[in-house]
Amino acid sequence: MFTLGCALAPAAVSHPATATSSPTAHITSTVVPPTQTPTTVPATNTATGLPATPTWIATALPSLTSVILPTDVPLSSPFKVYFFDVGQGDSTLILSPDGQTALIDGGDSGTGLVQYLQNLGVQRIDLMFATHPHADHIGGLVDVLNAMPVSKVVTSGEINTTSIFERFLDGIDKAGAEYVEAKRGDSIPFGSINFQVLSPAHSSSDNLNNSSLVLNVKIGKTTFLFMGDAEREIESELLGSGQSLDADILKVGHHASKSSSSPAFLSAVSPKTAIYFAGIGNSYGHPAQQTISALQTVGATVYGTDQLGTILVTVSSDGYQVSSERQQSVATPVVVVPVNPTTTIVPTGGNGLSIVSVTSPVSKGSTATLTAQTAPGAACTITVYYKSGPSKAQGLEPKTAGADGKISWSWTVGVRTSSGNWRIVVSCTANGNTSTQETYFTVQ
């Protein structure tokens, strides 16, 4: 056992201009062929490319996708950002095209993080962040430190008087990892990109949540903001700091609790996508409905690990895609509400699929129509998701696009349909290529 101040003296934060690249991990992603009745847990879900948990059996579930406008910074290959389902805890892995690995938090001990990494073929961690010293963030990091080489560990410098924190320090020492204490204004290099530290600016030992490292990282033109468990006090500080908070993807603070995500802060961030970590049926009431509503108000599409399992964001020069381990439960209280339910999403496949228009708003008992443009002769399907699940209304059957590539569906909205904004997914296949797009329409 050792304490801060001896073998763990902090190293200076590297400047991007002089930093050297971290060692490269050897990534050999494992894919298990699908079977009719799997009896063992596969390393990877063949439907989504996501790593399986020790208890989850892969099935061909459709993924949720969200794509933004193309980036202006070329990427040779996609970055992959995994938001692991580690129960009531946080853990994010950033995997660069050349195999370098950055891990932000690890969930609690024994929640499957090492298995996730091994299923992806990860053999080492080049850069590890511990946002703050609570067990649901550093417990899994201890497991990783004891299981594989770790090159550098970055913390805010705050300590905790718990046995898991002592084991965390012991793990860093045993791994021989470089130790860095970071503060606002520091830049942490990671291959071709850099993590910018927005917080903390000072000690917050009276509230360890507010000691969280708040990290901003830009991959291509796609910006991520990782809030750790920072609460509204820190959000106010960030708003007053003059730093740019705008981000495409927000890792929601403190498991989407009501102590974080103030309307003013979310308005400044203006995320297109928001991802939160929470355990199914947790006793804390996460996510808080007021937080979900606040995220919806600023137009964010919301994804949660409690409902979707592990979430993968794939970032390329064409933008980014969000896919998930499983479909969102129809029982979830999280309803995705975009600012403009008729916004067309940029095509992701090879068919040039785009949603041209959709009737919105529409009254109950009235007819809605969606029109899409795709390749001539493409085989297309549409699914309309209401609160009760996929609609079985007449008019939503599979269709073939005409010679001009146009295709339309019309259906009657039931008089008992719940009011709200409801998701529509269109998928078209032509020449062996499948494109999937989604939009929303409002039922009044």
C-alpha positions as CSV (number, residue, x, y, z in Angstrom):
1,M,0.0,0.0,0.0
2,F,1.3,3.5,-0.7
3,T,-0.1,7.0,-0.5
4,L,0.0,10.1,-2.6
5,G,3.2,12.0,-2.5
6,C,5.6,9.1,-2.7
7,A,6.0,6.8,-5.8
8,L,3.0,8.5,-7.4
9,A,4.4,12.0,-7.9
10,P,2.4,13.7,-10.7
11,A,4.1,14.2,-14.0
12,A,3.7,17.4,-16.0
13,V,0.9,17.4,-18.6
14,S,2.3,17.0,-22.1
15,H,1.9,19.8,-24.6
16,P,0.5,18.7,-27.9
17,A,3.4,20.2,-29.8
18,T,6.0,18.2,-28.0
19,A,4.1,15.0,-27.0
20,T,5.0,11.7,-28.4
21,S,2.4,9.1,-29.4
22,S,1.5,6.5,-26.9
23,P,2.3,2.8,-27.6
24,T,0.0,1.2,-30.1
25,A,-2.4,-1.5,-28.9
26,H,-2.8,-4.6,-31.1
27,I,-6.5,-4.8,-31.9
28,T,-7.9,-8.0,-33.3
29,S,-11.7,-7.7,-33.1
30,T,-13.4,-11.1,-32.7
31,V,-16.6,-11.9,-34.6
32,V,-18.6,-15.0,-33.8
33,P,-20.7,-16.5,-36.6
34,P,-24.4,-16.3,-35.8
35,T,-26.2,-19.5,-34.8
36,Q,-29.9,-20.3,-34.5
37,T,-29.8,-21.1,-30.8
38,P,-26.5,-19.8,-29.3
39,T,-25.5,-21.5,-26.1
40,T,-22.4,-19.6,-25.4
41,V,-21.8,-15.9,-25.0
42,P,-20.1,-14.5,-28.2
43,A,-17.3,-12.0,-28.0
44,T,-19.1,-9.6,-30.4
45,N,-22.7,-9.0,-31.4
46,T,-22.7,-9.7,-35.1
47,A,-25.6,-7.4,-35.7
48,T,-24.1,-4.3,-34.2
49,G,-20.3,-5.0,-33.8
50,L,-20.6,-4.3,-30.1
51,P,-18.9,-6.4,-27.5
52,A,-21.1,-8.8,-25.6
53,T,-21.4,-8.7,-21.8
54,P,-20.7,-11.9,-19.8
55,T,-24.5,-12.4,-19.5
56,W,-25.9,-11.2,-22.8
57,I,-26.6,-13.5,-25.8
58,A,-26.3,-11.7,-29.2
59,T,-29.4,-11.4,-31.3
60,A,-29.9,-9.5,-34.6
61,L,-31.6,-6.5,-33.1
62,P,-31.9,-3.3,-35.2
63,S,-29.6,-0.5,-34.2
64,L,-30.5,3.2,-33.6
65,T,-28.7,5.5,-35.9
66,S,-28.1,9.3,-35.9
67,V,-25.9,11.0,-38.4
68,I,-24.7,14.6,-38.6
69,L,-23.3,16.6,-41.5
70,P,-19.9,15.6,-42.9
71,T,-16.8,16.6,-41.1
72,D,-14.2,18.8,-42.7
73,V,-11.2,17.0,-41.2
74,P,-10.3,13.9,-43.1
75,L,-10.0,10.7,-41.1
76,S,-8.2,7.7,-42.6
77,S,-10.4,5.3,-40.8
78,P,-13.3,5.7,-38.2
79,F,-12.7,6.3,-34.5
80,K,-14.9,4.1,-32.3
81,V,-16.3,5.4,-29.0
82,Y,-17.9,2.7,-26.8
83,F,-20.1,3.7,-23.9
84,F,-20.1,0.4,-22.0
85,D,-23.1,-0.9,-20.0
86,V,-21.5,-1.2,-16.6
87,G,-24.6,-0.8,-14.6
88,Q,-24.8,2.2,-12.3
89,G,-21.4,3.6,-13.4
90,D,-19.5,5.3,-16.2
91,S,-17.0,3.8,-18.7
92,T,-16.1,5.0,-22.1
93,L,-13.5,3.6,-24.5
94,I,-12.1,5.6,-27.4
95,L,-10.4,3.4,-30.0
96,S,-8.4,5.2,-32.7
97,P,-7.9,3.9,-36.2
98,D,-4.3,2.9,-35.4
99,G,-5.3,0.9,-32.4
100,Q,-4.5,3.4,-29.6
101,T,-6.9,3.2,-26.6
102,A,-8.2,5.9,-24.2
103,L,-10.4,4.8,-21.3
104,I,-12.5,7.3,-19.4
105,D,-13.7,5.8,-16.1
106,G,-14.4,2.1,-15.5
107,G,-17.7,1.6,-13.6
108,D,-17.6,-0.3,-10.4
109,S,-15.5,-3.4,-9.7
110,G,-16.7,-6.6,-11.2
111,T,-19.1,-5.1,-13.7
112,G,-17.6,-6.6,-16.8
113,L,-15.2,-3.9,-18.1
114,V,-12.2,-6.2,-18.6
115,Q,-14.4,-8.7,-20.4
116,Y,-15.7,-5.9,-22.7
117,L,-12.1,-4.9,-23.5
118,Q,-10.9,-8.4,-24.1
119,N,-13.9,-9.1,-26.4
120,L,-12.7,-6.1,-28.5
121,G,-9.2,-7.5,-28.6
122,V,-7.8,-4.7,-26.5
123,Q,-4.5,-5.7,-24.9
124,R,-3.4,-2.5,-23.3
125,I,-4.7,1.0,-22.3
126,D,-2.6,3.9,-23.6
127,L,-4.4,6.6,-21.7
128,M,-6.7,6.2,-18.7
129,F,-8.8,9.0,-17.1
130,A,-10.3,8.7,-13.7
131,T,-12.7,11.6,-13.6
132,H,-13.1,11.5,-9.8
133,P,-12.5,8.9,-7.0
134,H,-16.0,7.4,-6.5
135,A,-16.3,3.6,-6.7
136,D,-18.7,3.6,-9.7
137,H,-16.0,5.3,-11.7
138,I,-12.7,3.9,-10.5
139,G,-13.6,0.3,-9.4
140,G,-13.4,-1.1,-12.9
141,L,-10.2,0.8,-13.5
142,V,-8.6,-1.2,-10.7
143,D,-9.7,-4.4,-12.6
144,V,-8.1,-3.1,-15.8
145,L,-4.9,-2.0,-14.0
146,N,-4.6,-5.5,-12.7
147,A,-5.4,-7.2,-16.0
148,M,-3.3,-5.4,-18.7
149,P,-0.6,-2.8,-19.2
150,V,-1.6,0.9,-18.8
151,S,0.8,3.6,-20.0
152,K,-0.7,6.8,-18.4
153,V,-3.3,7.6,-15.8
154,V,-4.8,11.1,-15.5
155,T,-6.8,12.3,-12.5
156,S,-8.0,15.6,-11.0
157,G,-5.7,15.0,-8.0
158,E,-8.6,14.6,-5.5
159,I,-8.3,11.7,-3.1
160,N,-10.9,9.6,-1.2
161,T,-10.6,7.7,2.0
162,T,-11.9,4.4,0.7
163,S,-10.4,1.0,0.2
164,I,-11.2,1.1,-3.5
165,F,-9.3,4.3,-3.9
166,E,-6.3,2.8,-2.1
167,R,-6.5,-0.2,-4.5
168,F,-6.6,2.2,-7.4
169,L,-3.4,3.9,-6.3
170,D,-1.8,0.5,-5.7
171,G,-2.8,-0.5,-9.2
172,I,-1.2,2.5,-10.8
173,D,2.0,1.8,-8.9
174,K,2.0,-1.9,-9.8
175,A,1.4,-1.0,-13.5
176,G,4.3,1.5,-13.5
177,A,2.0,3.9,-15.3
178,E,2.8,7.6,-15.7
179,Y,0.6,9.6,-13.3
180,V,-0.8,13.0,-14.2
181,E,-2.9,15.4,-12.2
182,A,-4.8,17.7,-14.7
183,K,-6.5,21.0,-14.2
184,R,-8.5,23.5,-16.4
185,G,-6.5,24.6,-19.4
186,D,-4.4,21.4,-19.7
187,S,-4.2,19.5,-23.0
188,I,-3.7,15.7,-22.9
189,P,-2.4,14.3,-26.2
190,F,-3.9,11.1,-27.6
191,G,-2.3,10.3,-31.0
192,S,-3.6,12.7,-33.6
193,I,-6.2,14.3,-31.2
194,N,-6.1,16.1,-27.8
195,F,-8.3,16.1,-24.8
196,Q,-8.9,19.6,-23.4
197,V,-9.5,19.8,-19.7
198,L,-12.3,22.3,-18.9
199,S,-12.6,21.5,-15.2
200,P,-11.7,21.4,-12.3
201,A,-10.0,24.7,-11.8
202,H,-9.6,24.2,-8.1
203,S,-10.2,21.7,-5.4
204,S,-13.7,20.4,-4.7
205,S,-13.0,17.9,-2.0
206,D,-16.2,18.8,-0.2
207,N,-18.1,17.4,-3.1
208,L,-16.1,14.8,-5.1
209,N,-18.6,14.9,-7.9
210,N,-17.6,18.5,-8.6
211,S,-13.9,17.4,-8.7
212,S,-14.7,15.6,-11.9
213,L,-12.5,16.0,-14.9
214,V,-14.6,17.6,-17.6
215,L,-13.1,16.7,-20.9
216,N,-13.6,18.1,-24.4
217,V,-12.2,16.2,-27.4
218,K,-12.7,16.9,-31.1
219,I,-12.5,14.0,-33.6
220,G,-12.7,15.4,-37.1
221,K,-15.4,18.0,-36.7
222,T,-17.3,16.0,-34.2
223,T,-16.9,17.3,-30.6
224,F,-17.5,15.3,-27.5
225,L,-18.0,16.7,-24.0
226,F,-17.6,14.3,-21.1
227,M,-19.0,15.8,-17.9
228,G,-18.1,13.0,-15.4
229,D,-20.4,13.6,-12.4
230,A,-20.1,17.4,-12.4
231,E,-23.1,19.1,-11.0
232,R,-24.8,22.5,-11.6
233,E,-22.3,24.4,-9.5
234,I,-19.5,23.4,-12.0
235,E,-21.8,24.0,-14.9
236,S,-22.2,27.6,-13.7
237,E,-18.5,27.9,-13.4
238,L,-18.0,26.6,-16.9
239,L,-20.6,29.1,-18.3
240,G,-18.7,31.9,-16.6
241,S,-15.3,30.7,-17.7
242,G,-15.5,31.9,-21.3
243,Q,-14.6,28.5,-22.6
244,S,-16.4,27.1,-25.6
245,L,-18.9,24.5,-24.5
246,D,-20.6,23.7,-27.8
247,A,-20.5,19.9,-28.5
248,D,-22.2,17.5,-30.9
249,I,-22.2,14.6,-28.4
250,L,-22.7,15.2,-24.6
251,K,-21.9,12.5,-22.1
252,V,-24.6,13.7,-19.6
253,G,-23.3,14.7,-16.2
254,H,-24.0,12.5,-13.1
255,H,-26.1,9.8,-14.7
256,A,-28.7,12.3,-15.9
257,S,-29.7,13.1,-12.3
258,K,-31.5,16.3,-11.4
259,S,-28.4,17.7,-9.8
260,S,-26.9,18.3,-13.3
261,S,-27.8,19.5,-16.8
262,S,-29.3,22.9,-16.0
263,P,-31.2,24.5,-18.9
264,A,-28.7,27.3,-19.3
265,F,-25.8,24.8,-19.5
266,L,-27.5,22.6,-22.0
267,S,-28.4,25.6,-24.1
268,A,-24.8,26.6,-24.3
269,V,-23.7,23.0,-25.2
270,S,-26.5,22.5,-27.7
271,P,-25.8,18.8,-28.2
272,K,-27.3,16.9,-31.1
273,T,-26.8,13.6,-29.2
274,A,-26.9,13.0,-25.4
275,I,-25.7,9.7,-23.8
276,Y,-26.2,8.9,-20.1
277,F,-25.0,6.0,-18.0
278,A,-27.5,4.4,-15.5
279,G,-28.3,1.0,-14.1
280,I,-31.6,-0.7,-14.8
281,G,-34.0,0.0,-12.0
282,N,-31.4,1.9,-9.9
283,S,-32.4,3.2,-6.5
284,Y,-31.3,6.8,-7.4
285,G,-34.1,7.5,-9.8
286,H,-31.6,8.0,-12.7
287,P,-32.3,9.3,-15.2
288,A,-34.4,12.2,-13.8
289,Q,-37.4,13.0,-16.0
290,Q,-36.7,16.7,-15.7
291,T,-33.2,16.1,-17.1
292,I,-34.5,14.1,-20.0
293,S,-37.0,16.9,-20.7
294,A,-34.3,19.5,-20.6
295,L,-32.2,17.5,-23.1
296,Q,-35.2,17.2,-25.4
297,T,-35.9,20.9,-25.2
298,V,-32.5,21.7,-26.7
299,G,-33.1,19.1,-29.4
300,A,-30.8,16.3,-28.3
301,T,-31.5,12.7,-29.2
302,V,-31.2,10.8,-25.9
303,Y,-29.6,7.4,-25.5
304,G,-29.1,5.6,-22.1
305,T,-27.2,2.4,-21.2
306,D,-30.1,1.3,-18.9
307,Q,-32.4,1.0,-21.9
308,L,-30.0,0.3,-24.8
309,G,-27.0,-1.5,-23.2
310,T,-23.6,-0.7,-24.7
311,I,-23.7,2.3,-27.1
312,L,-21.3,2.7,-29.9
313,V,-20.5,6.0,-31.7
314,T,-18.6,5.5,-34.9
315,V,-16.9,8.8,-36.1
316,S,-15.7,9.1,-39.7
317,S,-15.2,11.8,-42.3
318,D,-18.9,11.4,-43.2
319,G,-20.1,12.3,-39.7
320,Y,-21.0,9.9,-37.0
321,Q,-23.4,7.0,-36.3
322,V,-24.9,5.8,-33.1
323,S,-25.7,2.1,-32.7
324,S,-26.8,0.1,-29.6
325,E,-26.6,-3.3,-28.1
326,R,-30.4,-3.7,-28.0
327,Q,-33.5,-1.9,-29.0
328,Q,-35.0,0.7,-26.7
329,S,-37.7,-0.7,-24.5
330,V,-41.2,0.5,-25.2
331,A,-41.6,0.9,-21.4
332,T,-38.8,3.5,-21.2
333,P,-39.8,7.0,-20.0
334,V,-37.2,8.5,-22.3
335,V,-39.0,9.9,-25.4
336,V,-36.8,11.3,-28.1
337,V,-38.0,14.7,-29.1
338,P,-36.0,16.6,-31.8
339,V,-36.4,20.4,-32.3
340,N,-37.7,19.8,-35.8
341,P,-39.4,16.4,-36.2
342,T,-39.3,16.6,-40.0
343,T,-35.5,17.1,-40.3
344,T,-34.0,14.9,-43.0
345,I,-31.0,12.9,-41.8
346,V,-27.9,12.6,-44.0
347,P,-27.8,9.2,-45.8
348,T,-25.4,6.6,-44.4
349,G,-25.5,3.8,-47.0
350,G,-24.9,3.5,-50.7
351,N,-28.4,4.0,-51.9
352,G,-28.6,7.8,-51.5
353,L,-31.6,7.2,-49.2
354,S,-33.2,10.4,-47.8
355,I,-36.5,11.2,-46.2
356,V,-38.1,13.9,-48.3
357,S,-41.2,14.8,-46.2
358,V,-43.5,13.5,-43.5
359,T,-46.9,14.8,-42.4
360,S,-46.3,16.6,-39.1
361,P,-48.2,17.5,-37.0
362,V,-51.1,15.1,-37.6
363,S,-54.3,14.7,-35.7
364,K,-55.5,11.4,-34.3
365,G,-57.7,9.7,-36.8
366,S,-56.1,11.5,-39.7
367,T,-53.8,10.2,-42.5
368,A,-50.0,10.7,-42.4
369,T,-47.7,10.3,-45.4
370,L,-44.0,9.9,-45.6
371,T,-42.1,10.2,-48.9
372,A,-38.5,9.1,-49.4
373,Q,-36.0,9.2,-52.2
374,T,-33.7,6.2,-52.9
375,A,-32.3,4.1,-55.8
376,P,-34.8,3.0,-58.4
377,G,-36.2,-0.4,-57.7
378,A,-34.9,-0.5,-54.1
379,A,-36.8,-2.8,-51.7
380,C,-38.0,-0.6,-48.8
381,T,-39.6,-1.0,-45.4
382,I,-41.0,1.5,-42.9
383,T,-41.6,1.1,-39.2
384,V,-43.5,3.7,-37.1
385,Y,-42.9,3.4,-33.4
386,Y,-45.6,4.5,-31.0
387,K,-45.6,4.2,-27.2
388,S,-47.2,0.8,-27.5
389,G,-44.5,-0.4,-30.0
390,P,-44.3,-0.7,-33.8
391,S,-47.5,0.2,-35.6
392,K,-49.4,-2.4,-37.6
393,A,-51.5,0.1,-39.5
394,Q,-52.5,-0.7,-43.1
395,G,-50.3,1.2,-45.5
396,L,-47.0,0.4,-43.8
397,E,-46.3,-2.7,-45.8
398,P,-42.9,-3.1,-47.7
399,K,-42.7,-1.4,-51.0
400,T,-40.5,-1.1,-54.0
401,A,-39.2,2.3,-55.2
402,G,-40.4,3.5,-58.6
403,A,-38.2,4.2,-61.6
404,D,-37.6,7.7,-60.3
405,G,-36.5,6.3,-56.9
406,K,-39.5,7.9,-55.2
407,I,-41.5,5.9,-52.6
408,S,-44.4,6.9,-50.3
409,W,-46.4,5.3,-47.5
410,S,-49.7,6.6,-46.1
411,W,-51.4,5.3,-43.0
412,T,-54.1,6.3,-40.6
413,V,-53.1,7.4,-37.1
414,G,-55.3,5.6,-34.6
415,V,-57.7,7.7,-32.5
416,R,-56.2,6.1,-29.4
417,T,-52.6,6.8,-30.3
418,S,-50.8,8.7,-27.6
419,S,-49.9,12.3,-28.3
420,G,-46.2,13.0,-28.7
421,N,-43.3,12.9,-31.1
422,W,-42.8,9.4,-32.6
423,R,-39.9,7.8,-34.4
424,I,-40.1,6.5,-38.0
425,V,-37.4,4.3,-39.5
426,V,-37.1,3.7,-43.2
427,S,-34.7,1.1,-44.7
428,C,-34.0,0.4,-48.4
429,T,-31.9,-2.2,-50.1
430,A,-30.5,-2.1,-53.6
431,N,-27.6,-3.9,-55.2
432,G,-26.7,-5.5,-51.9
433,N,-26.4,-2.2,-50.1
434,T,-28.8,-1.2,-47.3
435,S,-29.4,2.3,-46.1
436,T,-31.4,3.2,-43.0
437,Q,-32.8,6.7,-42.1
438,E,-35.0,7.9,-39.3
439,T,-37.2,10.9,-38.6
440,Y,-40.0,11.9,-36.3
441,F,-43.6,13.1,-36.6
442,T,-45.9,14.7,-34.1
443,V,-49.3,13.3,-33.2
444,Q,-51.6,15.9,-31.6
